């Protein structure tokens, strides 16, 4: 069995399903900083152009999840779990869709075990 690079917590899955009901198809991109900070960003699929240098790491809740090639080099030895935290108030410094619902997606990562790493799919 191949090792998955991505997973999602039940709380994050609930927010994703709610967004899918309201918005339709979604896509995620692991932001590398600048205006968005370093966070998983959620967009309506029709509103996001996937840069050619991005790598598809997998899918969460039926939504494609991308990461910049250079940033992937940092995460390639890690399992990523997408989680969500409740925000007291929606803030305007993010373009990610969950902000309007009062949430923020966050990335939790851990290094693969030796056993997992033997079964990992090479995305390079």
N, C-alpha and C positions, 0 to 999 in steps of 0.2 A: 504494500500500500504506500503510495506516494505521500510525503509529508506536505501538509498544507502550509503556505506562507502566511495566510490570513485567517482570522476568525473574528467573530463579533459577539459582544455580550448580549444577553437577552434584553437589557434596557436599551442598548443602541439599536438592536433589531426592531424593537417596538417603535422607536422614533423614525427609523428608516421606512417601515411599513406605513406609518402615518403620512410621511412625506410623499411616498409613492401614491397613496390614495389621493392626496391633494394636488400633486404636481405631475404625476405620470412617471415615465422612465427617468432614472437617476444615474449619475456617474460620480465616482469619487476620484480625487486626485490628492496625493499626499503633498501638501505644500511645503516648500523648502525654506520659507522665511519671507522677508521683505514685508509687504503690506499685510499679508495674511498670517504671519507668524509660521511656526512649524506645526501644522495640524492637518488632519484629514479634512478636505473641503468637499462638500456635497453640492452638486449642481443638477439642474434639469439637464437631461442628456442633450436636448436640442440647443442648450445655451452654452455648452462647453466644447471647445475645439481642443482635441488631444494633440499636444505638440508631438512632432515626429520623433523626437529624442526620448519620449516617455516610454516606459516599459509597463505592460499589463502584468501586475502581480497576481491577479486572480479576481474573484468576485465575492461580494458579501451581499446576502439577501437578494441575489439575482442582479446586482449592480456591479458593473466593471470598476476595478480599482487600479489606478495608474500611479506611477512614481517616476520622477526624473531619473534618467540614467545615472547621473553622478550621485544623486542621493541614494539610489539603489545600491551603489557600492558600499555605502555606510550601513544599510539595512540587510544586505544579502545573507548575512549569517544569523539573522534574527527572525523570530516569529512575531508577527504584528497582530495585536488584538485591538479592534476598534471598540471604544467604549464611549459613553456620553456622560456629561455632568450637567446638572441643573444650574442655570444662571439666574441670579436674582432679577436681572433685567436684561432684555435684549440690548446688545451694544452694537454700535455702528461700524466697528472696525473689521468686520468679517463679511465676506460675500457668500458664505456657506448658508444653505437654506434652513438648517435647524435653528439658527439664531432667532428667527422670527417666532419660533415656538418656545423660546426661553431655554434652549439647550446649546451645548457645544460638544461636538465630537472631539475625542482625544485619542491619541495613539499610545498604546502601552506595548512595550517590546521586551523580548527576552531572547537570549542566545539559544540557538538550537542545541539539543543534546547530541552527543556523538551518534546515537542511534538514529535520531531524526535526520541529521545531516547526511547520513548515508543514503537516505531515501528522497532527498530534496531534488526538485526539478530545476535544471539549469536554465535560467531565463536570459542569459547573456547571448 
